[in-house]
Amino acid sequence: MLKYTGTVVDGVVVFENGHVPPNGTAVEIVPLEAETTKGETPDKPFSFLLKYAGIITDMPEDFAAQHDHYIHGTPKR
């Protein structure tokens, strides 16, 4: 099995040393680093958002349950 390595640049994989698989080749991308986004790990993909939890303090108490009402103007449930 051939192995190609490269780096993502602006959403495109740039292969090292000009080694590019032929057109039509099915590939699987597996990041080599355990951490894919600063603070994000494969087992907790959105953990980096936790730093924003609880920072908004002036919301109605029922905002989570009634967010469609507050955001879109639908009737409260």
Contacts in CASP RR format, 6 or more apart in sequence:
PFRMAT RR
TARGET T0000
AUTHOR 0000-0000-0000
METHOD contacts of the structure
MODEL  1
MLKYTGTVVDGVVVFENGHVPPNGTAVEIVPLEAETTKGETPDKPFSFLL
KYAGIITDMPEDFAAQHDHYIHGTPKR
2 21 0 8 1.000
4 15 0 8 1.000
4 16 0 8 1.000
4 19 0 8 1.000
4 20 0 8 1.000
4 21 0 8 1.000
4 27 0 8 1.000
5 15 0 8 1.000
5 16 0 8 1.000
6 13 0 8 1.000
6 14 0 8 1.000
6 15 0 8 1.000
6 16 0 8 1.000
7 13 0 8 1.000
7 14 0 8 1.000
7 16 0 8 1.000
8 14 0 8 1.000
13 29 0 8 1.000
15 21 0 8 1.000
21 27 0 8 1.000
34 41 0 8 1.000
34 42 0 8 1.000
35 41 0 8 1.000
36 42 0 8 1.000
37 48 0 8 1.000
38 48 0 8 1.000
39 47 0 8 1.000
39 48 0 8 1.000
40 46 0 8 1.000
40 47 0 8 1.000
40 48 0 8 1.000
41 47 0 8 1.000
60 66 0 8 1.000
60 70 0 8 1.000
63 70 0 8 1.000
65 77 0 8 1.000
66 76 0 8 1.000
66 77 0 8 1.000
68 74 0 8 1.000
69 75 0 8 1.000
69 76 0 8 1.000
69 77 0 8 1.000
END
